Amino acid sequence: MPQTIFTIGRDPAANLFIQDPSISRFHAVATLHENGALLIADSQSSNGTFLIRQGQESRFEREWVVATDTVKFGGFAIRVAELLSIVGAANTAPTPAAAPASVRLIRCSCGAVKTAGANCPACRQ
């Protein structure tokens, strides 16, 4: 799998579209490297990008993240393992090599993050 770059934001044109008012239109960029490492860079967002690692939260501009971390885009938090799963699934979809598939994330009424149109993994709604 070659290096893949995904935009994250509230704009429907973002590869990872997150429908949340605390997220900038183009909030951050995630680069999935061929070795599976994920680099996230804030795109000068209004509400910042934060890393939650071992219970400590810190704002960052650019950071390598691991599956056990949580990243918060504005007020929207998502576990990196979940993000990697979504990015990996989108990257295996049959799309042109130059453009990764677009994924829309929403928060379920139970509070879990799910892909739009899919059943929630937590409550099955």
N, C-alpha and C positions, 0 to 999 in steps of 0.2 A: 504494500500500500504506500503510495507516494505521500509526501507532505501535503496536507490539505488545510486550507484557511477558511474559517467560518466567521461571518459577521454575526454579532449578537445585538439585538435591539428591539425597539417597539415598532419600528417601521416594517410593514409587511414584506418589503424587499430584503430584509435581513435573512440570512440562512437559518438562524435560530431566532424566530419571531416570538417574543415574550410579551404577552398582552398585560402590561402592568404600568400604571401611570408614573411610577418612580424610576422607570427605565428610560434612558435617552433614546432617541430615534436610532442612532447607531452608537450603542453603549460601549461595546468592547469587541475585540477580535481574538478568536481562539485559533491556535495553530496546532494541529495534530500531526506530530512527526511520525515518520515511518516506523520508529521503534516503540510507538505507543505513548510517548511523552506528550504532555499537553502544556502549552504556553499560552497564558491569557494576558492580553494587554488592554488596559483601559483606553478608550478613545476620547479622552477629555470630557467624560460624561458629567452631567450636572450633579448627580447624586453619588458618584464614586463607585468603585469596585473594591470589594473587601474579601480578604482571605480569613476563614475561620479554621484554625489548626490547633488541635489540642486545647480547645476551649478559649483560645485567645483570638480576638478579632483585630485585624489591622488593615488599613487602607493601602492599596498598592497601585502602581502604574503598570508594572509588568512583572509577572511571577510564574514560575514553574509550579504546577499543582499536581497532587497525587490523588488517587482514588478515595483516600480516607478524609481528604479536605472537604470543606464546604466553601463555595464562592457565593458572595452576595452582590448582585447587580442592583444598585439602588436599594430598595427594600425587598427584593426578590431573592431568596436564598435557595440554592440547589446543591446537592451533594455532587462532587466531582465524578464519583462512580456513575451516577445517573446521567450526568452530562456526557461522559465518555460513551455510555451505552447509546445515547441518542445520536451523538456525532458518528459513532461507528456504524449504527444502523443506516443513517443517512448516507454515509460514505459508500456503503455497499449497494445502494439503490442504483438501478440502471439509468444513469444520467450522463451527460457529456462530461468528459474528464476535466474540462476547464471550470465547470460550475457545479459545486456540491449541491445536493438536494436541499430544499428548504424544509424546515421543521417548525411547527407552531406549538409552543408550550403554553399551557394554561394551568391555573391552580384550581383543583377540584374543590367542591363544597366541603369536603372532609379535610382540606388543607394540603393534601399531597399534590405533587407536580405530575402532570400527565401530558401526553401528546394529544393535541386537539383531535377529536373524533374517535379516540381510543378509550377503552374502559380503564378506569383508574386501577392501578395495581394494589392500592390500599383498601378501597371500599367496593370495587367492581362496578361503580356507576358509570 
